[in-house]
């Protein structure tokens, strides 16, 4: 595992183009670089939307926005009682990526309150989802479903979620070998896609 004491947008973008992503060590400016084997992806054509989630989406209980509160979504994802891999420097770097159009967020609101959301990095036809959070029940599930809907509409080819968890498996997330991930990533990077 590679470890660095600095983090820049150039480093992060170059890493993503090779399937690598950074995580901060606690709140210190130490960053580890990860290349999971196998890799978890969510095939956009086989997203599993449960009946309860579909009903929730139809109820329109939440307001959905894109790229309206990127920093706030990252801060929400970092606010974890068990600890976080998202420190201040990582937030600043990803906000710079956001300013250059290479990172995006989905926000889920109840009134003026940010109830949940997700964010990730966008390169070509690939979206690397980094994290999600909720302060209101089911808000993060709604954020994921809306993200998938947006990526389908914009004809993205790859939604990378890094690691498989039992929670993500319920949505159709699968694991693939790193060689297959590399092929899919290279193909997706050649595409021109817009997120907003």
N, C-alpha and C positions, 0 to 999 in steps of 0.2 A: 504494500500500500504506500502510495506516495504521500508525503506530508510537506506542506509549505507554510511559510510564515506571512505570506502575502496573498492577496486575491484581487484580480483585476477583471474587467469585463472581457478583455482580450483573452486572458487565460480561460475564463469560463466558457466563452463561445467556442474557442478552439477545442476544449475538452468535450463539450457536447457533440461536436461534429465527429468525435471518435467514440461516442458512447460513454463518456466519463463525466461524472458530476461531483461537485464538492460538498462537503459538510463541515460545519465548524465544530471545534471541540469546546464544549461548554461556552463560556463567554470570553474566552481568550482568543487572540488572533492567531490560532493554529487551525489549519484546514487540511482535512484528509480527502483524498480523491478516490472515487469508487467506480468499479466496473463489475456489476453483478454477474454471476454465472450460476444458474441461468438468469435470463432477463424477463421481467414481467411486462406484458403489454395488454392493452384492452383493445381487441379488434373492434373497429368502429361499426362493422356490420353485424356484430353479434353481442352488442350491449344488452344485458338483461335488466329490463325495467320491471320490477315486481308490480303486482296489481295495486298494492298500497301506495307505491311511489307514483305510479301513473295517475291514480286518483288524486294524490296530493298535488301533482302538477296541474291537473285539470281544475282544481279548486282555486288556483291563483291566489293562494294565501300570502305569497311572497312577491315582492317586486325584484326583478332581475336586472342587473346592469353589467356592462363590460367595461373594464379599464377605468372605472370611476374612482376607485379607492384602492389602487394597487398596494401602496405602502401599508394601508390599514389591514388589508388581507394578509400580507406577510407578517405583520405584527400579531394578528390573530392566530396565525399558524405557529408563531414562535411562543405563544403564551400557553405553555404546557406545564402542569405541576410536576410531571415526572422528569422534566429537563428538555432541552431543545438542541438541535443542531443548527439553529438559525440565530446568529448573533448580529450585532449592529453592523459590522463590516459587510457581512453577507447581504443584509437588507439593502445597504447602500449600493452595492455592486448590482444587485438585481433591479433596483430602481433605475440605475443607469441603463441597464438593458431594456427596461420598460420604456424609458425616454427615447431610446433609439428604435422602438418598434419591435424588439426581439423578445419581449416578455409581455404576458397579458394576465388579466385576472377576471374572474367571474365573481360578482358580488350578489349576495342574497340579503334582502332587506325586509324588516318589518317596520313600516313607517320610516323614520329617520335613523333607525338603529340597524347596524350591520349585524345580521344574524348568523352569517356564515359565508364561506367562499372558498375558492381555490385559485392557484396561480401556477404558471409554468413558463417555459421557454419555447419560443416558436422560431424554427429555422426551416425554410422551405415548406415542405408538406408534412413536417414532423412537429409534434407538440409533446414536450417532455413535462408532464405534470409533476410538480414538486411536492405539494402538500395541500391539505384542505383542513378546514376547521368549522366548528359550529358553536354558537352560543344559544341557539334555539333548536330544539329537537328536529332532526331531519333536514336541517338547512344545508349541511355538507353534501347529503345525498342529492338534493335538488341542484346544488352547484355542479356536481359531477354529471348529472343527467343533462343539464343545460350545456355544459362544455361539450359533451359528446354530440349533442344536436347541432351545435355551432360548427364543430369540426366536420361533421358529415355534410352540412350545407355548403361549406367552403371547400369540400373535396380533399381534405387532408387524408394522408395514407397511413400515418403512424401516430398512435397515442401510447407513449411510454410512461409506465407508472413505477418502474424500477424494481420494486420488490413485491412479491405475492404475499398477501395476508388473507386470513379467513374472511375478513370483512370485504376486501376487494374481490375475492373469488365469487361472491354472491352476485357481482355485476358482470361476470363473464371474463374476468382477467385470467390470462393464461401465462405459462412460462414457456420460453423458447430458448434454444441454445444461443450462445453469444454469436456464433457464426451466422445463424439465421437473422439475428437482430442486426448485425452489421450489414447484411445484404439489404434488409428492409430500410435501414437508416440511410444508406447511400442512395437508394432509389428515391426515398422521400426528399432528401436534401437537394436533389436535382430539380424538384418541382418549384413552381412559383405560386404561392398561396397567400391569401390575406386573411387575417383573423377578424378584424372589426367589421 
